[in-house]
Structures are given as structure tokens and as C-alpha cells.
Amino acid sequence: TELAVPDEEETERDTMTKLKELYKDLEFYDDISGAPLDKELATKARKLEIEFFKRMNVYTKVKREKWMKVISTKWIDTNKGDRDRPDYRARLVGREFKVDNRTDLFAATPPLESLRFILNICASHQRNADPRLNYLVMTNDVRRAYFYASARRPLYVNIPAEDYEDGDEGYVAQLNLSLYGTRDAAVNWSETYTALLEKLGFVTGIGSPCNFHHPSKGISMTVHGDDFTSTGTEASLRWLDGQLQAAYEIKSQYLGPDAAKGHVQEVRVLNRVISWLDDGISYEPDPRHAEMVVQELGLAGFKGVTTPGSRDDVAAMEKLNGPEDAPCYLGAADATRYRALCARLNYLSLDRADIQFAAKEASRRMAKPRAGDWHLLKRMGRYLVSEPRVIQIFSWCQTEDVVHVFTDSDWAGCHETRRSTSGGAAMASGNFIKGWSTTQATVALSSGEAELYALVKGTAQGLGIMAMAEDLGVQVRLLVHTDSSAAIGISARRGLGKLRHIETQFLWVQSGIRDGKFEVKKVNGAENVSDIFTKNVDRKTLDTHLDTMGFV
């Protein structure tokens, strides 16, 4: 008599029944945002993950031995979409902790400006006489990417409850493939996809091994974990998509103008919303971060303000902080909340030039936050009430072989330490690539000295962007702009001159200029966009510089 084989639908029903019984007393929350999740959708997401484990033969159940070091596991549940368009993901990860210093387990990630530069390349290859030469942006999300990389050392994990069966007592799971959360999973995956891309003719970047370009196909690509983002002609991208589809299970999207050809007008990359417009590409950070800051500060429904900081708020902060010999420190719970909010604002400021200086100033006080420091956070929260969304536009433009770096400083801007701030912005083809705002480690004795330190910082950042551009197949020159005649004078001469107290480590720009590696030029102070990265400015100045950098 033949045994009846259950059909696929029956097996799926049995699996869902088992999981629902397993989770009957469990509530689901987003491990990133903390928001509650729909139990049915979260359960289905976990079911898909377990099915993938079985199909890919991620592990083999083996008898547990005393000498085995067994790693525990944990579910990570997230909604990568939003409330109206949910995109639930569940990932079972290992919890292997670092107990030694193994440098061979390091895996690189690309700088965020790589993504912006990809969009800049696309924006500068539009409106060709032959539309087939216009560039698109392609995103490829490799599903469970690490499972395509073999485990390269013996690793054992507890059998997940979702796959625990009768007879599994005394057994553990030996990994056949790399598991998220194990220390070498990222480097194993990195070596796997790099080998594939090099086989296809890509050149791996030197500055960042996560950036690639294909010389004959004209493709530039950046890889962040399991997310591939590329730009090139549609024909080249279709070829690449086919090669990746043959190797991995992926979800591909083409950001472009023609829906009839399967293009979409909006994609998400690293939780950034990237949209195709008639005259450019828009780039928006995840708006949930601003919402969460406002909610955490209890400012929902409050009246907003026009700037993220002001001199009056700094004066109020200094007064509330108390005298130097009796500072008003926050309690432990409030200090923890302060640090968490600063971390979120810091992350948001990577994509929002308008709050970068204010976020930096608040973060300087994370070690021992005081009562007045909380005042700075509330000021930023009220600004986010009025400006919850700021979008960057990569306008269609002509290809330019120059990266422009603008630098500025605010001499002795910190009343407490008398330290200065270095600010800067890098732009290519008129599009904003990167901004920074940092407190100088050395106390400058003059405004010219502070401007020199800002110039050195900006030049170093510019050289890094040159290397990144080369990794992506673009050759550029570096032009550094400053509004300080003193900084230009110091950088153009040889040696210290009368500034004998300056460390010689800051003089490498002199030889760089002489060797023709970069140029330094004067910019009018009113046109120096880096001004907003060095101090609190009025709304008119903020709007002027944001508009120049393409923020709306």
C-alpha cells in the first residue's frame, strides 16, 4: 500500500498551525523601531525563513558533544515598509560574541557617500540624443545572502524551536552555510560576491572593496551587505541582473522613467527613499527617525521653530547647566534617553545637512549630559516638528571631472572649551556628496589657524572622495575652497613661518599643492555652503546654502 504524500498546501497549513501554537502567548515588536507588529504577518515571515533554512540546507542536526561550543540564536523581526505598505522580514541570527581580536574576520562596508555618488553618476548621464545611452539605477536585494557563503569553520547552534522535532533531544545544528550573527558570516559573503563580480569583469575598489566598476559595460556599483546598487545604461544593467539572477535569489528593481519597460519611480535603499523625477532623482532619509525623536521628546502637536539651534538656546543651556563647580547632571534614566536621542539624531544628520552641526553639539555632551544639554535636544525636536522631512535632489547635470570641497571654521565657538569647529561639504557636478561638522582636537590660537585645520580636514575628506570616485570608475580632480586668506597663505607657502606652535602634521597640504594633487582657491564667505556646518545660523542663511546643495 502506498503512503499518502501530503500536498504542499497541507504541509504549509501544518507549519502555520505549529507556529501559531508556538507563538500563542507571544506579542511581536519591530526590533528596529519598537513598534508593534501584526502577529499573522510576522508569523508568516518567520515561516518563510524556516522554509528557506530547510531548502538551502543551512545546517545539519548532529549529536551534541561536550567539547562543542554551542551558539544561541535570536529572531529579528522588522517591517521594512510602513503601516500602509508593510514589508515584514524575519531573520534567525546567531549570537556569537567577540572573545578574541581576530582581524581576519573584518568585513568592510562602503561609506554612505558611495550611494550618493552612484546617484550623481546617473544624474549626469541623462538627456542623451540616443535615449539608450541614458542611465538608470538598479537595486538588487539578495535574499538571505549569507546562506550563499559556506561556513569556513566548525560552528554549532541550538536547533530553533520552529524546527525542533521528536528525536532531536541531545542534538544541535552544525552550520553548513554562514549564519547572520556569526563573526565570519559577513567576510565569507563578501569574498563570495567579490569572486563572482570579478569573474564577470568588475574591478574591485581599492579605497573601499565594496565599490566596483565594469570598464567595458560602464557600470558603477556599491554593495552594502546584501544590497547591490548600480547605475549604467539599461542594456548593461539588464545583463548584470541576469548574471546575478543566475547566481542568487534576488529581488530586482529598475529606477527609471518608463513604467512600460518595468521601471519604477521609487525604491528604498538602506531605508532611504529614492525617487525618479522629471528633472532629477530625489533622496530622502527614513522619516520615521524624525517622528520618533519628536515623540520621545513629547513634542507632538507643539509649535515648531525655524532653525535647529540659536545663540539664545546656547546661552540658556549654559545657564541651566549650572556653575562649573556644581554642574546639574541628568539622572541615570534621563542620561540614557539623552544618549539614545543623540545617536538617532546623529544617524539622521548623515542625510540632513540642516541638523548636522546641532546634532554634533548635542553629541559632544553624551558622556555626562546636564540639564541644559536637554534644552538643546528639545530645540532640535521643535525644529523637526516644523521640518519633519528634508529631501535632497540630484538634478540632471553635465558630467564634471572636479570634486569641489568647501571648508570653514568657527574659531573658539565653544565658550566652555574654546575649541573651534571644522565644517565642510563636498559636491560633484553640482550635487551634494558629503558634509561634516567636527570639533577640532587642538585649541587654535587664531582664526587663521582654525581655518587651516578646517582646510586640512576638508582636503583629507576630498582625497577620500577622489579615491571613492576612482573605485566607481570616475576620474576626478580636487578643488578645495575656503573663505580664509590666512589659510590659503599658510597652505601655499613652505614650512611653519611665524606659526611655530603648529604641529607639522598639518603641513602636508603644502606639498600636496606643490605636487599638483589638488588646488586651493578662495570663495566668497557669503557663498561658502560649509558655513552651516560650523555654527547656528539664521533661517535665511540656512535656506540659501541648503538650496545651493540641492535640499528642499
Order of alpha helices (4+ residues) and beta strands (2+ residues): alpha-alpha-beta-beta-beta-beta-alpha-beta-beta-beta-alpha-beta-beta-beta-beta-alpha-beta-beta-beta-beta-beta-alpha-alpha-alpha-alpha-alpha-beta-beta-beta-beta-alpha-beta-alpha-alpha-beta-alpha
